[in-house]
Amino acid sequence: QGQLVESGGGLVQAGGSLRLSCAASRNAFRLNVMGWFRQAPGKQRDLVARITSGGTTNYADAVKGRFTISRDNAKNTLYLQMNSLKPEDTAVYYCRAGFSPQYDYWGQGTQVTVSS
């Protein structure tokens, strides 16, 4: 069973930074692909960034150059460093592992609120 627990969300002013963490169980962290999604009120859940076990990354256009995804294999932890935050980044951020029909795990989410 895979378990994911996010932390690091909060309230920040526009232009500020936050770092989200996702502590994963060993079963979840060993999966090839992990990523971050976000969902704003009334909107669908969208991919923010993802990373493979080999370190290949992909980003949504809206966050390129501002957000960085990384993983610490020794700590079984996924990170999302968010810089130059904008009010439109306000959402619940979710960690995901697996991205496959057989293995697909989600965390409970952490709220990020960016004030203008």
N, C-alpha and C positions, 0 to 999 in steps of 0.2 A: 504494500500500500504506500502511495506517495503522499507526503505531507509538505505543505508550503505555508510559511508564516511570514507575512510582510510586516515591516515596521519602518519608521522614519518619516511618515507623512506629517503634515501640520499646516499651519498658517504662515505665509511668507509674503512680503511685499514684492511687487513687480520688480524685476531685475535681480532678485535674490536667488539663492541656491538651496537645494535640498538633496540629500542622498537617501534613497530608498534601499532597504535591504530585504532579502527574501531568504530566510533560513529554510533549507530543504532537508528532508529525510534522505538517507543514503540512496534509497530506491529511486527517489525523484531526481536527485542531482546527477545520477549516472546516466540519465536519459540524454540523448544526443542534443536536443534543442530545448532551450529555455528562453523565456521572454517576458516582457512587460506589456500589458494592455491597459487601457483606460476607458472609463465610461463616465461621461458627463450627464447630468439630469436630462431625461427626455431624448437621449441620443444612444446610438448603438455602441457596443464595446469594440474599440479599435486597437489594432496593433500599434505599439509605440516603438519597440525594438526587440530584436531577438538575437541570440548568440548560440553557436554550435559548440560542442565539446572541443572542437579544434580551434575555436576562437573567431570564426567567421561571423561578422555582424551585419545586420540590416536595420535600417531606421526608417520610420515614417518621414515623409518630406517635411512635415510641420516641426520636427524636432532635430533635424540634421544640423550639426554644428553647435547645438546647445546641450544635448543629452548624450551621455556615454554609458553603454551597458558593459558590464564586466562580470566575471565569475572567479571566485576564489575556491579552487579545488580542495585546498587543505581544510577549509572551513565549511564546505558544502553550502556556500552562500552566493547568491546572485545579487548584483547591485545595479542601481540606476542613478547615476550622478546627473542632476538636473541643474543647469546654469541658465542665467538670463531668463528666468521664468516670466511668463506672461499670464494675464488673467484668463486667457483661453486655455491655459494648461490645467485649470481647475477641473478636477475629476476624482473619481475613486480609481486608484491604480491597483491592478491585479498582477500577480506573478503566475506564470503558467509553465508547466514542464511536460514534455512529451510530444505534443502537437501531432498525435497519431490516433487512429481509432482504438488501438489497443491500450495505449498509455497516454492519458491526458488528465493532468492534475491542475487544479486551481487553488490559489490562496483565497483568504476571506476578504482581501482588499484593504487598502489604507487610503484615507482621505487626504488629498492635497488641495489646498485653497490658496490662490494667489490674489492678493488684493491690489487694486489699482491706485 
